[in-house]
Amino acid sequence: MDIPVAWSVVLIVTALWNLLIWPRFRQRIVADPRSRDADGRATKFLTVHSVLIAVSLALALAVGVLGIVTLL
């Protein structure tokens, strides 16, 4: 693939940003009292946010790989 180096760097920086931010967000979600019910089971709040975080991390990896591949 042939794109300008600047765009490859943007893709890599975007991936790194997402890989840094989303795990920290997950820590806050897991610690939130809305994440567990009175019996300690995961709530929909935790489930939905876990799915969003997983999808975002997967996209971050894909964007990062794309950025690296376009540099080569």
C-alpha positions, 0 to 999 in steps of 0.5 A, spaced: 500 500 500 502 506 498 500 512 502 504 518 505 508 517 511 505 522 515 498 518 514 502 512 516 504 516 522 497 518 524 495 511 524 500 508 528 499 514 533 492 513 533 493 506 535 498 507 540 493 512 543 487 507 543 491 502 546 493 506 552 487 510 553 482 504 553 485 499 558 485 505 563 478 506 561 476 499 563 479 500 570 475 505 571 469 501 569 470 495 573 471 499 579 464 503 578 459 500 583 454 500 577 458 494 574 456 489 579 449 488 582 448 486 589 450 479 588 456 481 585 454 479 578 456 483 572 451 488 570 449 490 563 453 496 564 459 492 565 457 488 559 456 493 554 462 497 556 467 491 555 464 490 548 465 497 546 472 496 549 474 490 546 472 492 539 476 499 540 482 495 542 481 490 536 480 496 531 486 500 534 490 493 533 488 493 526 489 501 525 496 500 528 498 494 523 495 498 517 500 504 519 506 499 520 504 495 513 504 502 509 511 504 512 514 498 509 
